[in-house]
Amino acid sequence: MSFLRTATATVFGLALMGAVFSPGAKADDWNRKTVMTFSGPVEIPGVHLKGWAVLPAGTYVFKILDSSSDRHIVQIFNKDETEVYATILAIPNYRLRATDKTVVTFRERPAGEPEALRAWFYPGRNWGEEFVYPKARAVELAKTTKTPILFMPAEIPVEVSVPIKTADEPVVQQLKQVPIMAIKPSGEEVQLAEVVTAPPVQTEVAMAELPHTASWLPLIALFGLLAFAGAWVLRSMQKRHAVSR
């Protein structure tokens, strides 16, 4: 019987090891890490590092820092992920068809001026991140691009001297709570719902939970295999024990 107890403990010990090491496997799905290369300068919204309102041509990394049902916080890093250039408020905007590739959209600007970042769509999702600009800049962009622009009416600093690294920092908390509206080319302020199509609630909840669920799939499979093997071992030992009697 002591041998049976030892074998049982070994089976569950292996299962616990799977629980410890398995969940991190899908981290990129959760923060949606995406490497992007821009061939020209790109204007970005949000709270940026001083001197980085426009990204030079080059390679950058986009990640989700924090997300909730109605707004997300996106960060832009350098290629090596050692520096945070911007922390941007974004609103989920629905599209009819998902693609298997990353899609980034821009607002067209006059010749010689950098394109303005509009939205980022992660592969496989029917909704993307529509970026929110400071009000003063949104008014200008709406006039020049002749399209509605999302804006933050509250006063939030647009530049910081120290990179924002965690979701607990005061500026991030402000971004998560600030009211958001849209400005039309005419200068009329309208409600967010007039220019953004929010994804179905069940879709966003499902997609938000999917990375966590997916990360446990290898563990579930491992546990099932170990349970099967453990049952076979225990049954074999019981038969041997019965024969030895």
Phi, psi and omega in degrees: 000324179297326179294321179297319179296321179296317180296318179298316180298323179296317180300311182288333175294318177296321178297321180295321177300322177297321180294326181287319189261345185281317190303333184283357189295332185249032184303321183295330178291326182287312181269000177055038179308127182222130177264125181234143176240123179259134181276347179216175180294146183227126176281136181238151176270198173080193180264109186250159174295142184308127180091003184240035176291335176236126178276127174293162175306138181159190183253135182223163178242127177256137177216154171273123177273321183205147179216147174221187187293329187241357178201153181230155176248118183252140176240146177246126181248166168287174185303322183272359180062031179259352181219136177262116181274327184206149174235116193238137174278134180223150180245132177299128180234126188279145172229159189286327186227130177278154175237166181268010180233157175291137178234128176239131179247152182231163173260125184296140181235164177301154181305136178092349178255147181293145176293148181260128181298131181249303185209159179228123179248122179279145182304138174084001182249145179272002177221153182230188182258110176270118188280146183254130181259157171300150188302312183303317181287325179298321179299316180294315182294321180300321181290316184282327182266346181059036176222154177294144180235135176286141180215161177256115181286336181283156179279112177232135181302137180263348178230145174227150179268342179239130182303145176275125187246337183229160180285352182271352184291147185307319181297320179295319178298323177296316180299327182285344185242345185295140176291148183234137176224186177230149178244131179273164177304331180285349183096357180286133176270131182230165180289152182306319185297341181284342183235350181237132176262107182290143177292153176306140183304315183295329179294313183294318179298316180297316181291327179291325182275338185305314181301321180293317180296314182299325182293338181268350182301315177299323179296316180300316179296317180297317181297318179298318180295316180295321179297318179297314180296319180297318179296320180295317179297314181297319179294320180296319180292326178295320178297316179297320180296320180294320180294319183295336177291000000 
